[in-house]
Each structure stands twice: as C-alpha cells, then as structure tokens.
Amino acid sequence: MRASSNKSAKEPPGVEITDDFKLVVTKKGQHRRKTRAPLKKPLHSAIGGESDTKPGLCRDTVISQLHAAETDLLQSGYFAECLEIAEPILSNVQQIVCLGLGKFSECSIARYQLAFLRCLRDKLPLPAGLAAQFFDPLFGRTEVEVLQTLGETVLTENVEGKYSADCRTLFYLPHCPKQLVNNLLWKNWQRQQIANLVLICNSFASVVNNHPHRLLSRNAGYILRAADVFKEFPLRNTFRFSDIFNDTSLHYLASVSTGKEEVPATLWENCEEPTYEEDDLELVSQQLIERLVVDLN
C-alpha cells in the first residue's frame, strides 16, 4: 500500500493513512475519502503463496506498523469505551481465537483489527502469556511469520469455523462472512457448551434486520436463533476511521452463563449441521482450497 501524501500533523509515528481507509469527516460540505478497489492478486496469493524476496524485512516492517496502530488505538476514546464494555464480560476468558482477519501485511484495516485484539487482551485481567490463535486461509508467509514472531499461534487446518469451545473462549471475527459465524454457533449449540462462547463480530441484530428471513433461514439459521437469546453490546464506532470497526458488537449468552433458566429447552432441538449451496457460499471452504491447489498443479 502506498502512503497518502497528506498525512495529518497529528498522525502518530509509523501509522500510514492508506487508500483502504475512510476518514470520519463531520463538517458539512466535506467528503469522505473514496475507497479504491483493491488490485487483483495472482491466484497463488489466494491460498497463502507469496514471492517476497526479503521476507524478514517485510515481517519487521509489518510489526512496526502494527505497533504504531496499537499505540494509536490505546490513545483513542473508542478503545477506552470498548474496554469498559468488554472487561466485565471477558475477565474469565481462557482462550482467544481469531478467524478471517485477512492479509494484514497488505491491508491497513486488517492490521488495525489485529491491533485491537492484541490491545484488548493485554488490558484485560487474563492469564499471563495467553497467546491468541489465528486462522485465515488467505494468510501468506508474512502473516504467519509476524504472528509467530509476536508469540501468537497460527492454526493450520481449515475447519470452516467449526471450532468447539471447551472453555470460556473469545472468538474474534472482524467483518467475517455470516456463514463462518453460523458454523461456529452450530458447533457449540448445546446448553452447557454455548455459554463458553463470547463473540466480537458483525452485529447479529444488523444481520437479522438487513437480510430477508427466508435467506437467513437457509444460510444463517443459527444466527437467527442466537439473535433471540444472545445479549448484544454494540461497540459504538467512534474511531477516527469509519470502516475498520463499523457494525461490530460483543455477543454472549447471559442467561445460561448466570445459571438462570430463561432459555427454552426447545432451542437446542433440530441442530443439523449447516450446508450451503455453492452459489450462496460466502466463506473460503476447504473444498475450494483443494480445488485451487489442484488447478495450480
């Protein structure tokens, strides 16, 4: 990404204003910066291949940019407000899993989303040295090297979001396909296990309100169910860039976690594994990855 030539004088050191940001402008008559369409990448990039000639240099540059984004966030009122909301809910989290982050070596939005998760973890009273676990089929060599250098864990198997939460787990899915969230909910759709889930992802309420019920029943049935029983805390987007944390909420099942009997027993019935028509598929499935590898060979 090339840096913009009109950086603000108040821009923190190391933070680049790149073309994938939309600045928040409040004065009448001023316009937000337009988002440029990303350049198409070679097919091998879509399954994690890269051709870096200096991977170490790229890794160090990305880490420096990430640290600058963390500093920027920690100084923001947005993060302070999010921390105030999240701390009472996340204080007993034992595991953190991040899915669908994207290629944060190239995308400033993804880099800020990674910075948010790391800052949140470091500010919460969680077990010392708790490493977050990351998976995205689009990760390349640089993403893997950066995360491992920072002491994080990179998962290697694409289970399409079907992770079982055997302990209290924060799942961070920034702007991810709703089918990925739907698969995660299905995998944990049991009375005792569902209470282990805490999700920071696109607002369930927005998903339900902005899509026809008929389509959601087919592609996101578990989000439909969860929206009725999960407690949702919108993370109000006051950050200076408008398109990094928009439409993001924290969700958890308060009634089960507090031991109350408010959730009807019928909620746990009819729990078939979700299937999706190929034309409706939003996530990067393992089958698609295997097909791309075969095509490349």
Sequence and secondary structure as in RCSB ss.txt:
>XXXX:A:sequence
MRASSNKSAKEPPGVEITDDFKLVVTKKGQHRRKTRAPLKKPLHSAIGGESDTKPGLCRDTVISQLHAAETDLLQ
SGYFAECLEIAEPILSNVQQIVCLGLGKFSECSIARYQLAFLRCLRDKLPLPAGLAAQFFDPLFGRTEVEVLQTL
GETVLTENVEGKYSADCRTLFYLPHCPKQLVNNLLWKNWQRQQIANLVLICNSFASVVNNHPHRLLSRNAGYILR
AADVFKEFPLRNTFRFSDIFNDTSLHYLASVSTGKEEVPATLWENCEEPTYEEDDLELVSQQLIERLVVDLN
>XXXX:A:secstr
    S   TT  TT    TT  B   STT             GGGGGT    S HHHHHHHHHHHHHHHHHHHHT
SHHHHHHHHHHHHHHTT  EEEEE    TTT HHHHHHHHHHHHHHHHS   TT   EEE TT  HHHHHHHHHT
T EE     TT    SS EEEEETT  HHHHHHHHHHT STTTGGGEEEEEE HHHHHHHS HHHHHHH HHHHH
HHHHSEEEE    SSBTTSSTTEEEEE HHHHTT   S GGGGS        GGG  S  HHHHHHHHHHH 
